[in-house]
Amino acid sequence: MIAEKVHMARKTGRGRPPLSLVGQESDVRFYARHAREAGGPVLILGCGSGRLALALADAGVEVLGVDPSARMVASAEALRAAADAEVAARLRFLTADLRALRLAERFPLVAAPHNALGLMDSPAELESLLTTVRHHLAPGGRFVFDLLNARDGDLSYGAEDREPSAPLEPLRPVFTPHLRERRRDGAGRVEAGGIRRLRLRPFRPEEVDRALRAVGLEARERYGRFDGRVFSPTDERQVVVAGVAGG
């Protein structure tokens, strides 16, 4: 159903984001399963262009999507505008720094898809984002996310370096606008040469676990793919289900 709506949006021009998002659906199935089990509402940190948020809303779950990129949120809002009224009513989007977000709401499920944690440049920044997660988790809630697995000393690589035909599901959608946003000065003028190329940082499992523990969370499940394959240190991705430590 979601695929049909996206297809129609592209055909008619309604709701089409500035750069279209194409990817496999295994990640949607994974996050949708956890959303159904949690019952919603769901907080998505790093919602990107809204593909996952729209899928969850279409499944009957209330969703708040947050992204640091105003352009990505504008793309998500365009998808929302093209959706059925009932689905659109379950969707909200917000532009905010994922490290500093502090809402009064609590959520039974917080998700960070598309390698959103890889937007953090260091373990310290990762811990800041996880503090945001911990703040917004309802009692008994769970945190689900996927991110690049650091292998052989790899610390980062450009998101644009990966060919879109690669067999891996989207790390952070390859052609999304926020990968190349223009830097502006204090007066709002575009800086000379101000195209910023985003680099995604992989993290080792032990780095992730250390940051989780620092904010009172713990990893309960870790997979190498969205289909539930047991994680191996050689996997390109970590898919993790976490919760409050001791909870």
MARBA-3410 file (N, C-alpha, C, O; in Angstrom, 1 decimal):
247
0.8,-1.2,0.0,0.0,0.0,0.0,0.9,1.3,0.0,0.6,2.2,-0.7 ~ 1.9,1.2,0.8,2.8,2.4,0.9,3.5,2.6,-0.5,3.6,3.7,-1.0 ~ 4.0,1.5,-1.0,4.6,1.5,-2.3,3.7,2.1,-3.4,4.2,2.9,-4.2 ~ 2.4,1.7,-3.4,1.5,2.3,-4.3,1.3,3.8,-4.2,1.2,4.5,-5.1 ~ 1.2,4.2,-2.9,1.1,5.7,-2.7,2.3,6.5,-3.1,2.2,7.5,-3.7
3.5,5.9,-2.8,4.7,6.6,-3.3,4.7,6.7,-4.8,5.1,7.7,-5.3 ~ 4.3,5.6,-5.4,4.3,5.5,-6.9,3.4,6.6,-7.4,3.7,7.3,-8.4 ~ 2.2,6.7,-6.8,1.2,7.7,-7.3,1.7,9.1,-7.1,1.5,10.0,-7.9 ~ 2.4,9.3,-5.9,2.9,10.6,-5.6,4.0,11.0,-6.7,4.0,12.2,-7.1 ~ 4.8,10.0,-7.1,5.8,10.3,-8.1,5.1,10.6,-9.5,5.5,11.5,-10.2
4.0,9.8,-9.8,3.3,9.9,-11.1,2.6,11.3,-11.2,2.7,11.9,-12.2 ~ 2.0,11.7,-10.1,1.2,13.0,-10.1,2.0,14.2,-9.7,1.6,15.3,-10.0 ~ 3.2,14.0,-9.1,4.0,15.1,-8.6,3.6,15.5,-7.2,4.3,16.3,-6.6 ~ 2.5,14.9,-6.7,2.1,15.3,-5.3,2.9,14.6,-4.3,3.1,13.3,-4.4 ~ 3.4,15.3,-3.3,4.1,14.6,-2.2,5.5,14.1,-2.6,6.1,13.4,-1.8
6.0,14.4,-3.7,7.3,13.9,-4.1,8.4,14.7,-3.4,8.5,15.9,-3.6 ~ 9.3,14.0,-2.7,10.4,14.8,-2.1,11.4,15.3,-3.1,11.4,14.8,-4.2 ~ 12.3,16.2,-2.8,13.2,16.8,-3.7,14.0,15.7,-4.4,14.3,15.8,-5.6 ~ 14.4,14.7,-3.7,15.2,13.6,-4.3,14.5,12.3,-3.8,14.4,12.1,-2.6 ~ 14.1,11.5,-4.7,13.3,10.3,-4.4,14.2,9.3,-3.6,15.4,9.2,-3.8
13.5,8.5,-2.8,14.1,7.5,-1.9,13.7,6.1,-2.4,12.5,5.8,-2.5 ~ 14.7,5.3,-2.7,14.4,4.0,-3.2,15.2,3.0,-2.4,16.4,3.2,-2.1 ~ 14.5,2.0,-1.9,15.2,1.0,-1.0,14.4,-0.2,-0.8,13.2,-0.2,-1.1 ~ 14.9,-1.2,-0.2,14.2,-2.4,0.1,13.3,-2.1,1.3,13.4,-1.1,2.0 ~ 12.4,-3.1,1.6,11.4,-2.9,2.6,11.7,-3.7,3.9,10.8,-3.6,4.8
12.8,-4.4,3.9,13.0,-5.2,5.1,13.1,-4.4,6.4,12.8,-4.8,7.5 ~ 13.7,-3.2,6.2,13.8,-2.3,7.4,12.4,-1.8,7.9,12.2,-1.7,9.1 ~ 11.5,-1.6,6.9,10.2,-1.2,7.3,9.5,-2.3,8.1,8.8,-2.0,9.1 ~ 9.6,-3.5,7.6,9.0,-4.6,8.3,9.5,-4.8,9.7,8.8,-5.1,10.6 ~ 10.8,-4.6,9.9,11.4,-4.7,11.2,10.9,-3.7,12.1,10.4,-4.0,13.2
10.9,-2.4,11.7,10.4,-1.4,12.6,8.9,-1.4,12.8,8.4,-1.1,13.9 ~ 8.2,-1.8,11.8,6.7,-1.9,11.9,6.3,-3.0,12.9,5.4,-2.9,13.7 ~ 7.1,-4.1,13.0,6.8,-5.2,13.9,7.0,-4.7,15.3,6.1,-4.9,16.2 ~ 8.0,-3.9,15.6,8.2,-3.4,16.9,7.2,-2.3,17.3,6.8,-2.2,18.4 ~ 6.8,-1.5,16.3,5.8,-0.5,16.5,4.4,-1.2,16.9,3.8,-0.7,17.8
4.1,-2.2,16.2,2.8,-2.9,16.6,2.9,-3.5,18.0,1.9,-3.4,18.7 ~ 4.0,-4.1,18.3,4.2,-4.7,19.6,4.1,-3.6,20.7,3.6,-3.8,21.8 ~ 4.8,-2.4,20.5,4.8,-1.4,21.4,3.4,-0.7,21.5,3.1,-0.2,22.6 ~ 2.7,-0.6,20.4,1.4,0.0,20.4,1.4,1.5,20.1,0.3,2.1,19.9 ~ 2.6,2.1,20.1,2.6,3.5,19.7,2.2,4.4,20.9,1.7,3.9,21.9
2.5,5.7,20.8,3.1,6.4,19.7,4.6,6.1,19.6,5.2,5.6,20.5 ~ 5.2,6.4,18.4,6.6,6.1,18.1,7.3,7.4,17.9,6.8,8.3,17.1 ~ 8.5,7.6,18.5,9.3,8.7,18.2,10.5,8.2,17.3,11.2,7.3,17.6 ~ 10.6,8.8,16.1,11.6,8.4,15.2,12.7,9.5,15.2,12.4,10.7,14.7 ~ 13.9,9.2,15.6,15.0,10.2,15.6,15.8,10.0,14.4,16.4,8.9,14.2
15.8,11.0,13.5,16.5,10.9,12.2,15.5,10.3,11.2,15.7,9.3,10.6 ~ 14.3,11.0,11.1,13.2,10.4,10.3,13.5,10.6,8.8,12.8,10.0,8.0 ~ 14.5,11.4,8.4,14.8,11.6,7.0,13.6,12.1,6.2,12.9,13.0,6.7 ~ 13.4,11.5,5.0,12.3,12.0,4.2,10.9,11.5,4.5,10.0,11.8,3.8 ~ 10.8,10.7,5.6,9.5,10.3,6.1,9.0,9.0,5.6,7.9,8.6,5.9
9.8,8.2,4.9,9.4,6.9,4.4,8.9,6.0,5.5,7.8,5.5,5.4 ~ 9.7,5.8,6.5,9.4,4.9,7.6,8.2,5.4,8.4,7.3,4.7,8.7 ~ 8.2,6.7,8.7,7.1,7.3,9.4,5.8,7.1,8.7,4.8,6.8,9.4 ~ 5.8,7.3,7.4,4.5,7.1,6.6,4.1,5.7,6.7,2.9,5.4,6.8 ~ 5.0,4.8,6.6,4.6,3.3,6.7,4.0,3.0,8.0,3.0,2.2,8.0
4.6,3.5,9.1,4.0,3.2,10.4,2.7,3.8,10.6,1.8,3.2,11.2 ~ 2.5,5.1,10.1,1.2,5.7,10.2,0.2,5.0,9.4,-1.0,4.9,9.8 ~ 0.5,4.5,8.3,-0.4,3.8,7.4,-0.8,2.5,8.1,-1.9,2.0,7.9 ~ 0.0,2.0,9.0,-0.3,0.7,9.8,-1.1,1.1,11.0,-1.4,0.1,11.8 ~ -1.4,2.3,11.2,-2.3,2.7,12.3,-1.6,3.2,13.6,-2.2,3.4,14.6
-0.3,3.5,13.5,0.5,4.0,14.6,0.7,5.5,14.5,1.0,6.0,13.5 ~ 0.6,6.1,15.7,0.9,7.6,15.7,2.4,7.7,15.7,3.1,7.0,16.4 ~ 2.9,8.7,15.0,4.4,8.9,14.8,4.8,10.3,14.9,4.1,11.2,14.3 ~ 5.8,10.6,15.6,6.5,11.9,15.6,7.9,11.7,15.0,8.7,11.0,15.6 ~ 8.1,12.2,13.9,9.5,12.1,13.2,10.3,13.4,13.5,9.8,14.5,13.3
11.5,13.2,13.9,12.4,14.4,14.1,13.7,14.2,13.3,14.2,13.1,13.2 ~ 14.1,15.3,12.7,15.3,15.2,11.9,16.0,16.6,12.0,15.4,17.6,12.1 ~ 17.4,16.6,12.1,18.1,17.9,12.2,18.1,18.7,10.9,18.5,19.8,10.9 ~ 17.7,18.1,9.8,17.7,18.7,8.5,16.3,19.3,8.2,15.3,18.5,8.1 ~ 16.2,20.6,8.0,14.9,21.2,7.6,14.5,20.8,6.3,13.3,20.6,6.0
15.4,20.5,5.4,15.1,20.1,4.0,14.5,18.7,4.1,13.5,18.4,3.3 ~ 15.0,17.8,4.9,14.4,16.5,5.0,13.0,16.5,5.6,12.1,15.8,5.2 ~ 12.8,17.4,6.6,11.5,17.5,7.3,10.5,18.1,6.2,9.4,17.7,6.2 ~ 11.0,19.0,5.4,10.1,19.5,4.4,9.7,18.4,3.4,8.5,18.3,2.9 ~ 10.6,17.5,3.1,10.3,16.3,2.2,9.3,15.4,2.9,8.3,15.0,2.3
9.5,15.2,4.2,8.5,14.4,5.0,7.1,15.0,5.0,6.1,14.3,4.9 ~ 7.1,16.3,5.2,5.8,17.0,5.2,5.1,16.9,3.8,3.9,16.9,3.8 ~ 5.9,16.9,2.8,5.3,16.7,1.4,4.7,15.3,1.3,3.6,15.2,0.7 ~ 5.3,14.3,1.8,4.7,13.0,1.8,3.4,13.0,2.7,2.4,12.4,2.3 ~ 3.5,13.6,3.8,2.3,13.7,4.7,1.1,14.4,4.0,0.0,13.9,4.1
1.4,15.4,3.2,0.4,16.2,2.5,-0.3,15.3,1.4,-1.4,15.5,1.1 ~ 0.5,14.4,0.9,-0.1,13.5,-0.2,-0.8,12.3,0.4,-1.4,11.6,-0.4 ~ -0.7,12.0,1.7,-1.3,10.8,2.3,-2.8,11.0,2.5,-3.3,12.2,2.5 ~ -3.5,9.9,2.7,-4.9,10.0,3.1,-5.0,10.8,4.4,-4.1,10.8,5.2 ~ -6.1,11.5,4.6,-6.3,12.3,5.8,-6.2,11.6,7.1,-5.6,12.1,8.0
-6.7,10.4,7.1,-6.6,9.6,8.3,-5.1,9.2,8.7,-4.7,9.3,9.8 ~ -4.4,8.9,7.7,-2.9,8.6,7.9,-2.2,9.8,8.2,-1.4,9.8,9.2 ~ -2.5,10.9,7.5,-1.8,12.2,7.8,-2.0,12.7,9.2,-1.1,13.3,9.8 ~ -3.2,12.4,9.8,-3.5,12.8,11.1,-2.7,12.1,12.2,-2.5,12.6,13.3 ~ -2.1,11.0,11.8,-1.2,10.2,12.8,0.2,10.6,12.6,1.1,10.1,13.3
0.6,11.6,11.8,1.9,12.0,11.5,2.2,13.4,12.0,1.4,14.3,11.8 ~ 3.4,13.5,12.7,3.9,14.9,13.0,5.4,14.9,12.7,6.1,13.8,12.8 ~ 5.9,16.0,12.3,7.3,16.1,12.0,7.9,17.4,12.7,7.2,18.4,12.9 ~ 9.2,17.3,13.0,9.8,18.4,13.8,11.3,18.4,13.4,11.9,17.4,13.2 ~ 11.8,19.7,13.2,13.2,19.9,13.0,13.9,20.2,14.3,13.5,21.2,15.0
14.9,19.4,14.7,15.6,19.6,15.9,16.9,18.9,16.0,17.1,17.9,15.2 ~ 17.8,19.4,16.8,19.1,18.7,17.0,18.8,17.5,17.9,18.2,17.5,19.0 ~ 19.1,16.3,17.3,18.8,15.0,18.0,19.5,14.9,19.4,19.1,14.2,20.2 ~ 20.6,15.6,19.6,21.3,15.6,20.8,20.7,16.4,21.9,20.9,16.2,23.1 ~ 19.9,17.4,21.5,19.4,18.3,22.5,17.8,18.3,22.6,17.3,19.0,23.5
17.2,17.5,21.9,15.7,17.4,21.9,15.2,17.0,23.3,15.7,16.0,23.9 ~ 14.3,17.7,23.9,13.7,17.4,25.2,12.2,17.8,25.1,11.9,18.9,25.3 ~ 11.4,16.7,24.9,10.0,16.9,24.9,9.3,16.4,26.2,9.9,15.6,26.9 ~ 8.1,16.9,26.4,7.4,16.4,27.6,6.8,15.0,27.4,6.6,14.3,28.4 ~ 6.7,14.6,26.2,6.1,13.3,25.8,7.0,12.2,26.1,8.3,12.3,26.1
6.5,11.0,26.4,7.2,9.8,26.5,6.7,8.7,25.6,5.5,8.8,25.3 ~ 7.5,7.9,25.1,7.1,7.0,24.0,7.5,5.5,24.3,8.5,5.3,24.9 ~ 6.6,4.6,24.1,6.9,3.2,24.3,7.9,2.6,23.3,8.5,1.6,23.5 ~ 8.1,3.3,22.2,9.1,2.9,21.2,9.8,4.2,20.7,9.1,5.1,20.2 ~ 11.1,4.2,20.7,11.9,5.2,20.1,12.8,4.5,19.1,13.4,3.4,19.4
12.8,5.0,17.8,13.6,4.4,16.8,14.6,5.3,16.2,14.3,6.5,16.1 ~ 15.7,4.8,15.8,16.7,5.6,15.1,17.1,4.9,13.8,18.2,4.2,13.8 ~ 16.4,5.0,12.7,16.6,4.2,11.5,17.7,4.9,10.6,18.1,6.0,10.9 ~ 18.0,4.1,9.5,18.8,4.7,8.5,20.2,5.2,9.0,20.7,6.2,8.5 ~ 20.8,4.5,9.9,22.1,4.9,10.5,22.1,6.3,11.1,23.1,7.0,10.9
21.0,6.7,11.7,20.9,8.0,12.3,22.0,8.2,13.4,22.5,9.3,13.5 ~ 22.4,7.1,14.1,23.4,7.3,15.1,24.8,7.6,14.4,25.6,8.1,15.1 ~ 24.9,7.2,13.2,26.1,7.5,12.4,26.3,8.9,12.1,27.4,9.3,11.7 ~ 25.3,9.8,12.3,25.4,11.2,12.2,26.3,11.8,13.3,26.7,12.9,13.1 ~ 26.5,11.1,14.3,27.3,11.5,15.4,28.8,11.3,15.1,29.2,10.3,14.6
29.6,12.4,15.4,31.0,12.3,15.0,31.9,11.6,16.0,33.0,11.2,15.6 ~ 31.4,11.3,17.2,32.3,10.7,18.2,31.4,9.9,19.2,30.2,10.1,19.3 ~ 32.1,9.1,20.0,31.4,8.4,21.1,30.7,9.4,22.1,29.6,9.1,22.6 ~ 31.3,10.6,22.3,30.7,11.6,23.2,29.3,12.1,22.6,28.3,12.2,23.3 ~ 29.3,12.4,21.3,28.1,12.8,20.6,27.1,11.7,20.6,25.9,11.9,20.8
27.5,10.4,20.4,26.6,9.3,20.4,25.9,9.2,21.8,24.7,9.0,21.9 ~ 26.7,9.4,22.9,26.1,9.4,24.2,25.1,10.5,24.4,24.1,10.3,25.1 ~ 25.3,11.7,23.8,24.4,12.8,23.9,23.1,12.4,23.2,22.0,12.7,23.7 ~ 23.1,11.8,22.0,21.9,11.3,21.4,21.2,10.3,22.2,20.0,10.3,22.3 ~ 21.9,9.4,22.8,21.3,8.3,23.6,20.7,8.9,24.9,19.7,8.3,25.4
21.2,10.0,25.3,20.6,10.7,26.5,19.2,11.2,26.1,18.2,11.1,26.8 ~ 19.1,11.6,24.8,17.8,12.0,24.3,16.8,10.8,24.2,15.7,10.9,24.6 ~ 17.4,9.7,23.8,16.5,8.5,23.8,16.0,8.1,25.2,14.8,7.9,25.3 ~ 16.9,8.1,26.1,16.6,7.7,27.5,15.5,8.7,28.1,14.6,8.2,28.8 ~ 15.7,10.0,27.7,14.7,10.9,28.3,13.3,10.7,27.8,12.3,10.9,28.5
13.2,10.2,26.5,11.8,10.1,25.9,11.2,8.7,26.0,10.1,8.5,25.6 ~ 12.0,7.7,26.6,11.4,6.4,26.7,10.4,6.3,27.8,10.7,6.7,28.9 ~ 9.2,5.7,27.5,8.2,5.5,28.6,8.7,4.3,29.4,9.5,3.5,28.9 ~ 8.2,4.1,30.6,8.6,2.9,31.4,8.3,1.7,30.6,7.2,1.5,30.1 ~ 9.3,0.8,30.6,9.1,-0.5,29.9,9.3,-0.3,28.4,9.1,-1.3,27.6
9.7,0.9,27.9,9.8,1.1,26.5,11.1,0.5,25.9,12.0,0.1,26.6 ~ 11.1,0.4,24.6,12.3,-0.1,23.9,12.8,0.9,22.9,12.1,1.7,22.4 ~ 14.1,0.8,22.6,14.8,1.6,21.6,15.3,0.7,20.5,16.1,-0.2,20.8 ~ 14.9,0.9,19.3,15.4,0.1,18.2,16.1,0.9,17.2,15.7,2.1,16.9 ~ 17.2,0.4,16.7,18.0,1.3,15.7,18.9,0.4,14.9,19.1,-0.8,15.2
19.4,0.9,13.8,20.4,0.3,13.0,21.5,1.3,12.7,21.2,2.5,12.5 ~ 22.7,0.8,12.6,23.8,1.6,12.3,25.0,0.8,11.7,25.0,-0.4,11.8 ~ 25.9,1.5,11.1,27.1,0.9,10.5,27.9,0.2,11.5,28.1,0.8,12.6 ~ 28.5,-0.9,11.2,29.4,-1.6,12.1,30.8,-1.3,11.7,31.2,-1.6,10.5 ~ 31.6,-0.8,12.6,33.0,-0.4,12.3,33.8,-1.7,12.2,33.8,-2.5,13.1
34.5,-1.9,11.0,35.3,-3.1,10.8,36.7,-2.7,10.3,36.8,-1.7,9.6 ~ 37.7,-3.5,10.8,39.0,-3.3,10.3,39.5,-1.8,10.5,40.2,-1.3,9.6 ~ 39.1,-1.2,11.6,39.6,0.1,11.9,39.0,1.2,11.1,39.4,2.4,11.2 ~ 37.9,0.9,10.4,37.2,1.9,9.6,36.5,2.9,10.6,35.8,2.4,11.4 ~ 36.7,4.2,10.4,36.1,5.2,11.3,35.0,6.0,10.6,34.0,6.4,11.3
35.0,6.2,9.3,34.0,6.9,8.7,34.1,6.7,7.2,35.2,6.4,6.7 ~ 33.0,7.0,6.4,33.1,7.1,5.0,32.0,7.9,4.5,31.0,8.1,5.2 ~ 32.2,8.5,3.3,31.2,9.4,2.8,29.9,8.6,2.4,30.0,7.5,1.7 ~ 28.8,9.1,2.8,27.5,8.4,2.4,27.4,8.3,0.9,26.7,7.4,0.4 ~ 27.9,9.2,0.2,27.8,9.3,-1.3,28.8,8.3,-2.0,28.7,8.1,-3.2
29.7,7.7,-1.2,30.6,6.8,-1.8,30.0,5.5,-2.2,30.6,4.7,-3.0 ~ 28.9,5.1,-1.6,28.3,3.8,-1.9,27.4,3.9,-3.1,26.5,4.8,-3.1 ~ 27.5,3.0,-4.0,26.6,2.9,-5.1,25.2,2.6,-4.7,25.0,1.8,-3.8 ~ 24.2,3.2,-5.3,22.8,3.0,-4.9,22.4,1.6,-5.2,21.3,1.1,-4.7 ~ 23.1,0.9,-6.1,22.7,-0.5,-6.4,23.3,-1.5,-5.5,23.1,-2.7,-5.7
24.0,-1.1,-4.5,24.6,-2.0,-3.5,23.6,-2.9,-2.9,22.4,-2.4,-2.7 ~ 23.9,-4.1,-2.5,22.8,-5.0,-2.0,22.4,-4.7,-0.6,21.3,-5.2,-0.1 ~ 23.1,-3.9,0.2,22.8,-3.5,1.5,21.6,-2.6,1.5,21.5,-1.7,0.7 ~ 20.7,-2.7,2.5,19.6,-1.8,2.6,20.1,-0.4,2.9,21.3,-0.2,3.3 ~ 19.3,0.7,2.7,19.8,2.0,2.8,20.5,2.3,4.2,19.9,2.0,5.2
21.7,2.8,4.1,22.4,3.1,5.4,21.9,4.5,5.9,21.4,4.5,7.0 ~ 22.0,5.4,5.1,21.3,6.7,5.3,21.0,7.0,3.8,21.9,7.1,3.1 ~ 19.7,7.1,3.4,19.4,7.1,2.0,20.4,7.9,1.1,20.7,9.1,1.4 ~ 21.0,7.3,0.1,22.2,7.7,-0.6,22.0,9.1,-1.2,22.9,9.9,-1.1 ~ 20.8,9.4,-1.7,20.7,10.7,-2.4,19.8,11.7,-1.7,19.2,12.6,-2.4
19.7,11.6,-0.4,18.9,12.5,0.3,19.5,13.9,0.4,20.7,14.0,0.4 ~ 18.7,15.0,0.4,19.2,16.3,0.3,20.1,16.8,1.4,21.0,17.5,1.2 ~ 19.9,16.2,2.7,20.7,16.7,3.8,22.2,16.3,3.7,23.0,16.8,4.5 ~ 22.5,15.4,2.7,23.9,15.1,2.6,24.7,16.2,2.0,25.9,16.2,2.0 ~ 24.0,17.2,1.3,24.7,18.3,0.6,24.1,19.6,0.9,23.9,20.4,0.0
23.7,19.9,2.1,23.1,21.2,2.4,24.2,22.3,2.4,25.4,22.0,2.7 ~ 23.8,23.5,2.1,24.7,24.6,2.0,24.9,25.2,3.4,23.9,25.4,4.1 ~ 26.1,25.5,3.7,26.4,26.2,5.0,26.1,27.7,4.8,26.4,28.2,3.7 ~ 25.5,28.3,5.8,25.2,29.7,5.8,25.9,30.4,6.9,26.1,29.9,8.0 ~ 26.2,31.7,6.7,26.8,32.5,7.8,25.7,33.1,8.7,24.5,32.7,8.5
26.1,33.9,9.7,25.2,34.4,10.6,24.1,35.2,10.0,23.0,35.4,10.6 ~ 24.3,35.8,8.9,23.3,36.7,8.2,22.4,35.9,7.2,21.6,36.4,6.6 ~ 22.7,34.6,7.2,21.9,33.7,6.3,22.4,33.6,4.9,21.8,33.0,4.1 ~ 23.6,34.2,4.6,24.2,34.1,3.3,24.9,32.8,3.1,25.5,32.3,4.0 ~ 24.8,32.2,1.9,25.5,31.0,1.6,27.0,31.2,1.6,27.5,32.1,0.9
27.8,30.5,2.3,29.2,30.6,2.4,29.8,30.2,1.1,29.3,29.3,0.4 ~ 30.9,30.8,0.7,31.7,30.4,-0.5,32.1,28.9,-0.4,32.6,28.5,0.7 ~ 31.8,28.1,-1.4,32.2,26.7,-1.3,31.5,26.0,-0.2,32.0,25.0,0.3 ~ 30.3,26.5,0.1,29.6,26.0,1.3,28.8,24.7,1.1,27.8,24.5,1.9 ~ 29.1,23.8,0.2,28.5,22.5,0.1,29.1,21.6,1.1,30.3,21.3,1.0
28.4,21.1,2.1,28.9,20.3,3.2,28.6,18.8,2.9,27.5,18.4,2.7 ~ 29.7,18.0,2.8,29.5,16.6,2.5,29.5,15.8,3.8,30.5,15.7,4.5 ~ 28.3,15.2,4.0,28.1,14.5,5.3,28.9,13.2,5.3,28.9,12.5,4.3 ~ 29.6,12.9,6.4,30.2,11.6,6.5,29.5,10.8,7.6,29.3,11.4,8.7 ~ 29.3,9.5,7.4,28.7,8.7,8.4,29.7,7.9,9.1,30.7,7.4,8.6
29.6,7.9,10.4,30.6,7.2,11.3,30.1,5.9,11.7,29.1,5.8,12.4 ~ 30.8,4.8,11.4,30.5,3.5,12.0,30.9,3.4,13.4,31.8,4.1,13.8 ~ 30.3,2.6,14.2,30.7,2.4,15.6,30.8,0.9,15.8,30.1,0.1,15.3 ~ 31.8,0.5,16.7,31.9,-0.9,17.1,30.9,-1.2,18.1,30.4,-0.4,18.8 ~ 30.5,-2.5,18.2,29.5,-2.9,19.2,29.9,-2.5,20.6,29.0,-2.1,21.4
31.1,-2.6,20.9,31.5,-2.2,22.3,31.4,-0.7,22.5,31.1,-0.3,23.7 ~ 31.6,0.1,21.5,31.4,1.5,21.6,29.9,1.8,21.9,29.5,2.7,22.7 ~ 29.0,1.1,21.1,27.6,1.3,21.3,27.2,0.9,22.6,26.4,1.6,23.3 ~ 27.6,-0.3,23.1,27.3,-0.8,24.4,27.7,0.1,25.5,27.0,0.3,26.5 ~ 28.9,0.7,25.4,29.5,1.6,26.4,28.6,2.8,26.5,28.3,3.3,27.6
28.2,3.4,25.3,27.4,4.6,25.3,26.0,4.3,25.9,25.4,5.1,26.6 ~ 25.5,3.1,25.6,24.1,2.8,26.1,24.2,2.7,27.6,23.3,3.2,28.3 ~ 25.2,2.0,28.1,25.3,1.9,29.6,25.5,3.2,30.3,25.0,3.4,31.4 ~ 26.2,4.1,29.6,26.4,5.4,30.2,25.1,6.2,30.5,25.1,7.1,31.4 ~ 24.1,5.9,29.8,22.8,6.6,29.9,21.7,5.7,30.5,20.6,6.1,30.6
22.1,4.5,31.0,21.2,3.7,31.7,20.4,2.7,30.8,19.3,2.2,31.1 ~ 20.9,2.5,29.5,20.3,1.6,28.6,21.2,0.4,28.4,22.3,0.4,28.8 ~ 20.6,-0.7,27.8,21.4,-1.9,27.5,20.9,-2.5,26.2,19.7,-2.5,26.0 ~ 21.8,-3.1,25.4,21.4,-3.8,24.2,20.9,-5.2,24.6,21.5,-5.9,25.4 ~ 19.7,-5.6,24.2,19.1,-6.8,24.5,19.1,-7.8,23.3,19.2,-9.0,23.5
19.1,-7.3,22.1,19.2,-8.1,20.9,20.1,-7.4,19.9,20.1,-6.1,19.8 ~ 20.9,-8.1,19.2,21.8,-7.5,18.1,21.8,-8.4,16.9,22.1,-9.6,17.1 ~ 21.4,-7.9,15.8,21.4,-8.7,14.5,22.3,-8.1,13.5,22.7,-6.9,13.6 ~ 22.6,-8.9,12.5,23.4,-8.4,11.4,22.6,-7.9,10.2,23.1,-7.3,9.3 ~ 21.3,-8.3,10.2,20.4,-7.9,9.2,19.0,-7.7,9.8,18.7,-8.1,10.9
18.1,-7.1,9.0,16.8,-6.8,9.5,16.0,-8.1,9.6,14.9,-8.1,10.2 ~ 16.4,-9.2,8.9,15.7,-10.4,8.9,16.0,-11.3,10.2,15.5,-12.4,10.3 ~ 16.8,-10.7,11.1,17.0,-11.4,12.4,18.2,-12.3,12.3,18.4,-13.1,13.3 ~ 19.1,-12.2,11.3,20.3,-13.1,11.3,21.2,-12.7,12.5,21.4,-11.5,12.7 ~ 21.8,-13.6,13.1,22.6,-13.4,14.3,23.8,-12.5,13.9,24.4,-12.7,12.8
24.1,-11.5,14.7,25.2,-10.6,14.4,26.5,-11.2,14.4,26.8,-12.1,15.2 ~ 27.4,-10.8,13.4,28.8,-11.3,13.3,29.6,-10.0,13.2,29.2,-9.0,12.6 ~ 30.8,-10.0,13.8,31.7,-8.9,13.8,32.1,-8.4,12.3,32.5,-7.3,12.1 ~ 31.9,-9.3,11.4,32.2,-9.0,10.0,31.0,-8.4,9.3,31.1,-7.9,8.1 ~ 29.8,-8.3,9.9,28.6,-7.7,9.3,28.8,-6.2,9.1,29.5,-5.5,9.8
28.2,-5.7,8.0,28.3,-4.2,7.7,27.4,-3.4,8.6,27.6,-2.2,8.8 ~ 26.4,-4.1,9.2,25.4,-3.3,9.9,25.1,-4.0,11.3,25.2,-5.2,11.5 ~ 24.8,-3.2,12.2,24.2,-3.7,13.5,22.7,-3.2,13.6,22.4,-2.1,13.3 ~ 21.9,-4.2,13.9,20.5,-3.9,14.1,20.2,-4.3,15.6,20.3,-5.4,15.9 ~ 19.8,-3.3,16.4,19.9,-3.5,17.8,18.5,-3.1,18.4,17.8,-2.2,18.1
18.1,-4.0,19.4,16.9,-3.7,20.3,17.5,-3.5,21.7,18.1,-4.3,22.2 ~ 17.2,-2.3,22.2,17.7,-1.9,23.6,16.5,-1.5,24.5,15.4,-1.2,24.0 ~ 16.8,-1.5,25.8,15.9,-1.0,26.7,16.6,-0.5,28.0,17.8,-0.5,28.0 ~ 15.8,-0.1,28.9,16.4,0.4,30.2,17.1,-0.7,30.9,16.6,-1.8,31.0 ~ 18.3,-0.4,31.3,19.1,-1.4,32.0,18.4,-2.0,33.2,17.9,-1.2,34.1
18.4,-3.3,33.3,17.7,-4.0,34.4,16.2,-3.9,34.4,15.5,-4.5,35.3 ~ 15.6,-3.4,33.3,14.2,-3.3,33.2,13.6,-4.5,32.6,12.3,-4.5,32.4
END
